[in-house]
């Protein structure tokens, strides 16, 4: 789980010159500043408040270049991930520009919804200054608001980007898979915008550890199998794809991945991909479907553990999408899988395993595993798929970072999941044993198919469209709404 709270700095500005009614202005600025601090703390944010480090001769707020330098230093020292500038009355525009340059953080301009003191005039003037002479991209893409509630999704989006930038991706087997070129990407660009590093390891790292666990830790494997069965998971063996020996290898492969991540703790891995096909599924002879099912879940037979967003087939943009959704909603793991369309809905159903959370919309194994069935795969040399039918009945955000030539887009929508029909899954000629989650986005799914930027999509509970939109705007990435016919048509016409 992500334990560190989103960290936001809150600073206030004022004018440097004396004016009538200074005592009234002083008290008002202080009141509004600390009301904003209290509100954001009440929303669960860690607030960095540097105002205690400056003293003004006139009213409460920064009004000199030295003040601004002191504020920026505190924001850096206390690791603020974004900053809200309170413009309660007029201030010198150049001071806020100085803050944008020296703090170098995502910036929001905020004032009270009141025309009495000229705060809105200050926001317009400062904003125009930042647009005309932006010292960095944060200044150019600053956010403006007079509503505290609008700050919440903005802060979550900005702070999540800051956290993600400190982490690394791990690709076992590299990218891409099955000649799906859209799954790979330009690592240099991604490391300059999204993440600190992208590590690529051979799947031999997992195979070597898997073999050692099979020989040296049979009891560890058995405890995992017993944990599954005790909680009600069905494991159906057969003579062709899934026997007990194959399944024990799959469990050992899962622990091999878990152990390798522990070895790489200093790399701060925030998400992984397992290529699987064909190196593991055919050459090694056992699919790795337990990794995308159990790495992105909050417990296993060894107790509570961290959720690790996990995708398949070396899908780099799919992994980044999952990580963004997870950092915005750390209470639940992201869902990842192939995209299909039904008569009036879309389906996310991965080819052998997806986070078991969605079997019962829960982080409790005792509630989830009873809805899980593990049975022989329809592909690969051998192995079992971790299947379930999504329970639905929740708001869900679906997203996908995609690329057209050299331009990135975020495809994004919000809808309702629903109990997935058993007959639909059982009648699938390919993948009847896979996990399926259905989502109704309220639009003709054929329009989504015409717009789809991949065969893979990611999802997370709740409506996070504002947070994702803010994060993408900060990075200069346009958003295409998959729940809007007009948006999808406009996107296609622009190509």
Secondary structure, 3 states (H helix, E strand, C coil): CCCCCCEEEEEEECCCCCCCCHHHHHHHHHHHHHHHHHHHHHCCCEEECHHHHCCCCCCCCECCHHHHHHHHHHHHHCCCCEEEEEECCCCCHHHHHHHHHHHCCEEEEECCCCCCCCHHHHHHHHHHHHHHCCCCHHHHCCEEECCHHHHHHHHHHHHHHHHHHCCEEEEECCCCCCCCHHHCCCHHHHHHHCCCEEEEECCHHHHHHHHHHHHHCHHHHHHHHHHHHHCCCEEECCCCCCCHHHHHHHHHHHHHHHHHHHHCHHHCEEEEEECCCCHHHHHHCCCCHHHHHHCCCCEECCEECCCCEEEECCCHHHHHHHHHHHHHCCCCCCEEEEEEECCCCEEEECCCCCCHHHHCCCCCHHHHHHHCEEEECCCCCCCEEEECECCCCEEEEEEEEEEECCEEEEEEEEEEEECCCHHHHHCCCCCCCCCEEEEECCCCHHHHHHHCCCCEEEEEECCCHHHHHHHHHHCCCEEEECCCHHHHHHHHHHC
